[in-house]
Amino acid sequence: MHPAIVPFEDLQQLCKPGEKPRLATVEAWAKREGIRYRYDGKGGIFTTIDAVNVALGLRAANDDGAAYAPDII
């Protein structure tokens, strides 16, 4: 898996450390925390490190991290 992806198992540990919460619990937690996610097709969800950072306020949602030339049309 790509290192920028946060898989369901890691989200479970972030949601309730030391436990294995159900999908509904992890989804509700992610929504409450403002973490955008997608379904993984295996009965879970996944997100990215960037989405977690945005939810934590460490990065702006519209910050693409790259400058662009103002003359681009």
N, C-alpha and C positions, 0 to 999 in steps of 0.2 A: 504494500500500500504506500502511496505517496506520503512523505513525511509531513506535508502541510494538512493532511486530512486527519480529523479526529474521529475515530470509529466509535460505534455504539458502546463497546465495552469500556472505553475510556470515559465516555459521557456518563455511563452508569456510575463509575467511580467518582467523577466530579460531583454528580448529583447526590449520591449517598455513599461516602467512602466506607469500604469494608463490606458493602452489601451488593446485591444484584437486583436493583429495582426493575420493575416491569416497564415496558415501553411507554405506557400511559403516564407513569410517574416521571420518566425522563423527559417525555414530550412536554408535560405541564411545567416542569422545572425550566426547560429551555425557553419556553414561551415567556414564563415569568421573568427570566433573566435577560430576555431580549436577544437570545442566540438564534440566528437563522439556521435552519437545517433542512435536510432532504431525507427521503426514505431510501434505505439501502437495498431493498429487494430481498433481504434475508430476515425480515422481522424486526428491524431496528432502524435507527436514524444515524446520520453522520453529519459532520459540519467541517469547517476549516479553522485553522489557527487564526486566520484573519477575522472570521466571524466572531470567534470568542474574544479577540482583542477589541473589536468594535463594541461588543456588549459590555466589556469591562471599562470602556472609555479610553483605552490605550491607543486607539487609532480611529480617525474619522471614517464614517461609512463611505464617504465620497472620495477618500484619499487613495488614489491609485498608485501612489508611490513614485510616479514618473512625471517629469516635467515634459511639457510639449511646447512646440514653437507656436507663438500666437498667430503666425501667418498661415496656419493650416486651415484649409477651407473644408 
